[in-house]
Amino acid sequence: MRRLNSIRILRAVTATTVIVHHVLIQGGRAFGEFRVDVFFVLSGFVIALALEAGTTSVREFVVSRVVRIVPLYWLATLLVFFGALLRPDLFNSTTADIHELLKSLFFIPYRKESGNIFPMLFVGWTLNYEMLFYAASALALWRFRRHATHVFVAITLLLVALFVAATLAHSDRAIVVFLSYSRLLEFPLGFAVWFAWNAGLRIPVAIAAPGAVAMYALMTCIEWIWPGVSPVLGNGVPTSLLLISTLSLESLVADNALTRALLYLGDASYATYLSHPFVVEAMRKLIPKVVHGFDVRSTVGILITVVVASAVGCLVYRYVDKPLHRAIRRLIDVKRRVVSAPAGEEASIRVR
């Protein structure tokens, strides 16, 4: 799969937006609600990029997605579980319930005591949608492997069918409410961006740079002045324009210290996404007990939290996520060679 530096930088910006959002939000709407839409549209584009050649097998796709998403998420979820078990006073609606743990680990939506349909690690609700998207992608890939366009159409139709069926069901069951969330339709918007980009659509640099900033600002304004608008319309469509604008700036990504830092932040964005709630809550609940007058929602508090959460995310990426990813990949590769090797070669493979 092609590695686009502009996308990596967009991930870094979005990860920072996520941190600021969770610092500011407390019982209401706050800046950065659209960060979810950016990740969903971007995910659709990245999957299209991965499947465009039509040579990826279902097994390769599933393994790559599971290895990328599951290990670090499970580790973070278990950390929440044991934290709630040892210090329940530090948690709001999260309890050390084994049934909720299992549902969280296996991406099964359920309703918490607060009424929200969140897993134990609350930011994991977006991963529930990601895994549903990957499941739909794997099913479509199994049926239309060598026809990328057919795969994308099949995924889109399947997601639309699930959304429509859930919407028409008019049920308050967690799974139905989960499927009737319109953001489910934002993954195909990523496909649309891929089709346009793959067809050669590029926005002139003089327009693309201010256009990307304008779409970011537009979504910020929309969430404040038009909170009831459908996320697909209010955030999904502007995100698509933001993404194509960002891609049009690919040739301008220079090799310098600032760019390398942004690229690393982008690569670490998943680790930052999963680890930043721990940092934000520590800043909110623990630091004020040590530093009198510290307010995480102040300008200084936000800046410090963003820096600390980003640094922690990079450390988790470097020392936990990457080694874990490599170790599991090696294990899978060894098992694959053992399974496919003639009987007499199995022992030598294990020794290696």
Contacts in CASP RR format, 6 or more apart in sequence:
PFRMAT RR
TARGET T0000
AUTHOR 0000-0000-0000
METHOD contacts of the structure
MODEL  1
MRRLNSIRILRAVTATTVIVHHVLIQGGRAFGEFRVDVFFVLSGFVIALA
LEAGTTSVREFVVSRVVRIVPLYWLATLLVFFGALLRPDLFNSTTADIHE
LLKSLFFIPYRKESGNIFPMLFVGWTLNYEMLFYAASALALWRFRRHATH
VFVAITLLLVALFVAATLAHSDRAIVVFLSYSRLLEFPLGFAVWFAWNAG
LRIPVAIAAPGAVAMYALMTCIEWIWPGVSPVLGNGVPTSLLLISTLSLE
SLVADNALTRALLYLGDASYATYLSHPFVVEAMRKLIPKVVHGFDVRSTV
GILITVVVASAVGCLVYRYVDKPLHRAIRRLIDVKRRVVSAPAGEEASIR
VR
1 46 0 8 1.000
1 49 0 8 1.000
1 50 0 8 1.000
2 49 0 8 1.000
4 49 0 8 1.000
4 247 0 8 1.000
4 250 0 8 1.000
5 250 0 8 1.000
5 253 0 8 1.000
5 259 0 8 1.000
5 263 0 8 1.000
6 246 0 8 1.000
6 247 0 8 1.000
6 249 0 8 1.000
6 250 0 8 1.000
6 253 0 8 1.000
7 42 0 8 1.000
7 45 0 8 1.000
7 46 0 8 1.000
7 246 0 8 1.000
7 247 0 8 1.000
8 262 0 8 1.000
8 263 0 8 1.000
8 266 0 8 1.000
8 267 0 8 1.000
9 246 0 8 1.000
9 253 0 8 1.000
9 259 0 8 1.000
9 262 0 8 1.000
9 263 0 8 1.000
9 266 0 8 1.000
10 38 0 8 1.000
10 42 0 8 1.000
10 242 0 8 1.000
10 243 0 8 1.000
10 246 0 8 1.000
11 42 0 8 1.000
11 265 0 8 1.000
11 266 0 8 1.000
11 267 0 8 1.000
11 269 0 8 1.000
12 262 0 8 1.000
12 263 0 8 1.000
12 265 0 8 1.000
12 266 0 8 1.000
12 269 0 8 1.000
13 216 0 8 1.000
14 35 0 8 1.000
14 38 0 8 1.000
14 39 0 8 1.000
14 42 0 8 1.000
14 269 0 8 1.000
15 265 0 8 1.000
15 266 0 8 1.000
15 268 0 8 1.000
15 269 0 8 1.000
15 272 0 8 1.000
15 273 0 8 1.000
15 276 0 8 1.000
15 310 0 8 1.000
16 265 0 8 1.000
16 306 0 8 1.000
16 310 0 8 1.000
17 31 0 8 1.000
17 32 0 8 1.000
17 34 0 8 1.000
17 35 0 8 1.000
17 38 0 8 1.000
18 32 0 8 1.000
18 35 0 8 1.000
18 123 0 8 1.000
18 272 0 8 1.000
18 273 0 8 1.000
18 276 0 8 1.000
19 272 0 8 1.000
19 276 0 8 1.000
19 280 0 8 1.000
19 305 0 8 1.000
19 306 0 8 1.000
19 309 0 8 1.000
19 310 0 8 1.000
20 31 0 8 1.000
20 32 0 8 1.000
20 302 0 8 1.000
20 306 0 8 1.000
21 30 0 8 1.000
21 31 0 8 1.000
21 32 0 8 1.000
21 33 0 8 1.000
21 35 0 8 1.000
22 123 0 8 1.000
22 276 0 8 1.000
22 277 0 8 1.000
22 280 0 8 1.000
23 280 0 8 1.000
23 283 0 8 1.000
23 284 0 8 1.000
23 296 0 8 1.000
23 297 0 8 1.000
23 301 0 8 1.000
23 302 0 8 1.000
23 305 0 8 1.000
23 306 0 8 1.000
24 30 0 8 1.000
24 31 0 8 1.000
24 297 0 8 1.000
24 302 0 8 1.000
26 297 0 8 1.000
29 223 0 8 1.000
29 224 0 8 1.000
29 227 0 8 1.000
31 220 0 8 1.000
31 223 0 8 1.000
32 219 0 8 1.000
32 220 0 8 1.000
32 223 0 8 1.000
33 223 0 8 1.000
33 235 0 8 1.000
34 219 0 8 1.000
34 220 0 8 1.000
34 222 0 8 1.000
34 223 0 8 1.000
34 231 0 8 1.000
34 234 0 8 1.000
34 235 0 8 1.000
34 236 0 8 1.000
34 238 0 8 1.000
34 239 0 8 1.000
36 126 0 8 1.000
36 183 0 8 1.000
36 231 0 8 1.000
36 235 0 8 1.000
37 183 0 8 1.000
37 186 0 8 1.000
37 219 0 8 1.000
37 231 0 8 1.000
37 235 0 8 1.000
37 236 0 8 1.000
37 239 0 8 1.000
38 235 0 8 1.000
38 239 0 8 1.000
38 242 0 8 1.000
38 243 0 8 1.000
39 126 0 8 1.000
40 126 0 8 1.000
40 129 0 8 1.000
40 183 0 8 1.000
40 186 0 8 1.000
40 187 0 8 1.000
40 189 0 8 1.000
40 236 0 8 1.000
41 186 0 8 1.000
41 187 0 8 1.000
41 189 0 8 1.000
41 190 0 8 1.000
41 193 0 8 1.000
41 236 0 8 1.000
41 239 0 8 1.000
41 240 0 8 1.000
41 243 0 8 1.000
42 190 0 8 1.000
42 239 0 8 1.000
42 243 0 8 1.000
43 130 0 8 1.000
43 133 0 8 1.000
43 187 0 8 1.000
43 190 0 8 1.000
44 133 0 8 1.000
44 187 0 8 1.000
44 188 0 8 1.000
44 189 0 8 1.000
44 190 0 8 1.000
44 191 0 8 1.000
44 194 0 8 1.000
45 190 0 8 1.000
45 191 0 8 1.000
45 193 0 8 1.000
45 194 0 8 1.000
45 197 0 8 1.000
45 243 0 8 1.000
47 133 0 8 1.000
47 134 0 8 1.000
47 137 0 8 1.000
47 187 0 8 1.000
48 148 0 8 1.000
48 152 0 8 1.000
48 190 0 8 1.000
48 191 0 8 1.000
48 194 0 8 1.000
48 195 0 8 1.000
49 194 0 8 1.000
50 56 0 8 1.000
50 61 0 8 1.000
50 64 0 8 1.000
51 61 0 8 1.000
51 137 0 8 1.000
51 141 0 8 1.000
51 148 0 8 1.000
51 151 0 8 1.000
51 152 0 8 1.000
52 148 0 8 1.000
52 194 0 8 1.000
52 198 0 8 1.000
53 148 0 8 1.000
54 145 0 8 1.000
54 146 0 8 1.000
54 147 0 8 1.000
54 148 0 8 1.000
54 151 0 8 1.000
55 146 0 8 1.000
56 141 0 8 1.000
56 145 0 8 1.000
57 141 0 8 1.000
57 145 0 8 1.000
58 138 0 8 1.000
58 141 0 8 1.000
58 142 0 8 1.000
58 145 0 8 1.000
61 134 0 8 1.000
61 137 0 8 1.000
61 138 0 8 1.000
61 141 0 8 1.000
62 134 0 8 1.000
62 138 0 8 1.000
63 332 0 8 1.000
65 134 0 8 1.000
67 325 0 8 1.000
67 328 0 8 1.000
67 329 0 8 1.000
67 332 0 8 1.000
68 270 0 8 1.000
68 325 0 8 1.000
69 127 0 8 1.000
69 130 0 8 1.000
69 131 0 8 1.000
69 134 0 8 1.000
69 270 0 8 1.000
71 321 0 8 1.000
71 324 0 8 1.000
71 325 0 8 1.000
71 328 0 8 1.000
72 270 0 8 1.000
72 271 0 8 1.000
72 274 0 8 1.000
72 316 0 8 1.000
72 320 0 8 1.000
72 321 0 8 1.000
72 324 0 8 1.000
73 121 0 8 1.000
73 124 0 8 1.000
73 127 0 8 1.000
73 274 0 8 1.000
74 105 0 8 1.000
75 320 0 8 1.000
75 324 0 8 1.000
76 121 0 8 1.000
76 274 0 8 1.000
76 275 0 8 1.000
77 101 0 8 1.000
77 104 0 8 1.000
77 105 0 8 1.000
77 119 0 8 1.000
77 120 0 8 1.000
77 121 0 8 1.000
78 101 0 8 1.000
79 278 0 8 1.000
80 91 0 8 1.000
80 94 0 8 1.000
80 120 0 8 1.000
80 121 0 8 1.000
81 96 0 8 1.000
81 101 0 8 1.000
81 120 0 8 1.000
82 96 0 8 1.000
83 90 0 8 1.000
83 91 0 8 1.000
83 96 0 8 1.000
84 90 0 8 1.000
84 91 0 8 1.000
84 94 0 8 1.000
84 95 0 8 1.000
84 96 0 8 1.000
84 120 0 8 1.000
85 96 0 8 1.000
88 95 0 8 1.000
88 96 0 8 1.000
90 281 0 8 1.000
90 285 0 8 1.000
92 114 0 8 1.000
93 112 0 8 1.000
93 113 0 8 1.000
93 114 0 8 1.000
93 115 0 8 1.000
93 116 0 8 1.000
94 112 0 8 1.000
94 120 0 8 1.000
94 122 0 8 1.000
95 113 0 8 1.000
100 110 0 8 1.000
100 112 0 8 1.000
100 119 0 8 1.000
100 120 0 8 1.000
101 120 0 8 1.000
102 108 0 8 1.000
103 109 0 8 1.000
103 110 0 8 1.000
103 119 0 8 1.000
104 119 0 8 1.000
104 120 0 8 1.000
104 121 0 8 1.000
104 124 0 8 1.000
107 119 0 8 1.000
107 127 0 8 1.000
107 128 0 8 1.000
107 131 0 8 1.000
107 132 0 8 1.000
108 128 0 8 1.000
109 117 0 8 1.000
109 125 0 8 1.000
109 128 0 8 1.000
109 174 0 8 1.000
109 175 0 8 1.000
109 177 0 8 1.000
109 178 0 8 1.000
110 117 0 8 1.000
110 119 0 8 1.000
110 174 0 8 1.000
111 117 0 8 1.000
111 174 0 8 1.000
112 118 0 8 1.000
116 122 0 8 1.000
116 125 0 8 1.000
117 125 0 8 1.000
117 174 0 8 1.000
117 177 0 8 1.000
117 178 0 8 1.000
118 124 0 8 1.000
118 125 0 8 1.000
119 125 0 8 1.000
119 127 0 8 1.000
119 128 0 8 1.000
121 274 0 8 1.000
121 277 0 8 1.000
122 277 0 8 1.000
123 273 0 8 1.000
123 274 0 8 1.000
123 276 0 8 1.000
123 277 0 8 1.000
124 274 0 8 1.000
128 178 0 8 1.000
129 181 0 8 1.000
129 183 0 8 1.000
129 184 0 8 1.000
132 162 0 8 1.000
132 184 0 8 1.000
133 155 0 8 1.000
133 159 0 8 1.000
133 187 0 8 1.000
136 155 0 8 1.000
136 158 0 8 1.000
136 159 0 8 1.000
136 162 0 8 1.000
137 151 0 8 1.000
137 155 0 8 1.000
139 154 0 8 1.000
139 158 0 8 1.000
140 150 0 8 1.000
140 151 0 8 1.000
140 152 0 8 1.000
140 154 0 8 1.000
140 155 0 8 1.000
140 158 0 8 1.000
141 151 0 8 1.000
143 150 0 8 1.000
143 154 0 8 1.000
144 150 0 8 1.000
144 151 0 8 1.000
144 154 0 8 1.000
145 151 0 8 1.000
152 188 0 8 1.000
152 191 0 8 1.000
152 195 0 8 1.000
155 187 0 8 1.000
155 188 0 8 1.000
155 191 0 8 1.000
156 188 0 8 1.000
156 191 0 8 1.000
159 184 0 8 1.000
159 185 0 8 1.000
159 187 0 8 1.000
159 188 0 8 1.000
160 185 0 8 1.000
160 188 0 8 1.000
162 179 0 8 1.000
162 184 0 8 1.000
163 179 0 8 1.000
163 180 0 8 1.000
163 181 0 8 1.000
163 182 0 8 1.000
163 184 0 8 1.000
163 185 0 8 1.000
165 179 0 8 1.000
166 176 0 8 1.000
166 177 0 8 1.000
166 178 0 8 1.000
166 179 0 8 1.000
166 180 0 8 1.000
167 180 0 8 1.000
169 176 0 8 1.000
169 180 0 8 1.000
171 177 0 8 1.000
182 230 0 8 1.000
182 231 0 8 1.000
182 232 0 8 1.000
183 231 0 8 1.000
183 232 0 8 1.000
185 232 0 8 1.000
186 231 0 8 1.000
186 232 0 8 1.000
186 235 0 8 1.000
186 236 0 8 1.000
186 239 0 8 1.000
189 232 0 8 1.000
189 236 0 8 1.000
189 237 0 8 1.000
189 239 0 8 1.000
189 240 0 8 1.000
190 240 0 8 1.000
190 243 0 8 1.000
192 240 0 8 1.000
193 240 0 8 1.000
193 243 0 8 1.000
193 244 0 8 1.000
193 247 0 8 1.000
196 244 0 8 1.000
197 244 0 8 1.000
197 247 0 8 1.000
201 244 0 8 1.000
202 208 0 8 1.000
202 247 0 8 1.000
202 248 0 8 1.000
203 211 0 8 1.000
203 244 0 8 1.000
203 245 0 8 1.000
203 248 0 8 1.000
204 248 0 8 1.000
205 248 0 8 1.000
205 249 0 8 1.000
205 251 0 8 1.000
205 252 0 8 1.000
207 245 0 8 1.000
208 245 0 8 1.000
208 246 0 8 1.000
208 248 0 8 1.000
208 249 0 8 1.000
209 245 0 8 1.000
209 249 0 8 1.000
211 241 0 8 1.000
211 242 0 8 1.000
211 245 0 8 1.000
212 242 0 8 1.000
212 245 0 8 1.000
212 246 0 8 1.000
212 249 0 8 1.000
215 238 0 8 1.000
215 239 0 8 1.000
215 241 0 8 1.000
215 242 0 8 1.000
215 245 0 8 1.000
216 242 0 8 1.000
218 238 0 8 1.000
219 234 0 8 1.000
219 235 0 8 1.000
219 238 0 8 1.000
219 239 0 8 1.000
219 242 0 8 1.000
222 229 0 8 1.000
222 234 0 8 1.000
222 235 0 8 1.000
222 238 0 8 1.000
223 235 0 8 1.000
226 234 0 8 1.000
253 259 0 8 1.000
264 314 0 8 1.000
265 272 0 8 1.000
265 310 0 8 1.000
265 314 0 8 1.000
267 317 0 8 1.000
268 310 0 8 1.000
268 313 0 8 1.000
268 314 0 8 1.000
268 316 0 8 1.000
268 317 0 8 1.000
268 318 0 8 1.000
268 321 0 8 1.000
270 317 0 8 1.000
270 321 0 8 1.000
271 313 0 8 1.000
271 314 0 8 1.000
271 316 0 8 1.000
271 317 0 8 1.000
271 320 0 8 1.000
271 321 0 8 1.000
272 309 0 8 1.000
272 310 0 8 1.000
272 312 0 8 1.000
272 313 0 8 1.000
272 314 0 8 1.000
272 316 0 8 1.000
272 317 0 8 1.000
274 316 0 8 1.000
275 309 0 8 1.000
275 312 0 8 1.000
275 313 0 8 1.000
275 316 0 8 1.000
276 309 0 8 1.000
276 312 0 8 1.000
276 313 0 8 1.000
278 312 0 8 1.000
279 305 0 8 1.000
279 308 0 8 1.000
279 309 0 8 1.000
279 312 0 8 1.000
280 296 0 8 1.000
280 305 0 8 1.000
280 309 0 8 1.000
283 294 0 8 1.000
283 296 0 8 1.000
283 301 0 8 1.000
283 304 0 8 1.000
283 305 0 8 1.000
283 308 0 8 1.000
284 296 0 8 1.000
287 294 0 8 1.000
287 296 0 8 1.000
288 294 0 8 1.000
288 295 0 8 1.000
288 296 0 8 1.000
294 301 0 8 1.000
295 301 0 8 1.000
296 302 0 8 1.000
296 305 0 8 1.000
334 349 0 8 1.000
334 350 0 8 1.000
337 349 0 8 1.000
338 346 0 8 1.000
338 349 0 8 1.000
338 350 0 8 1.000
341 349 0 8 1.000
END
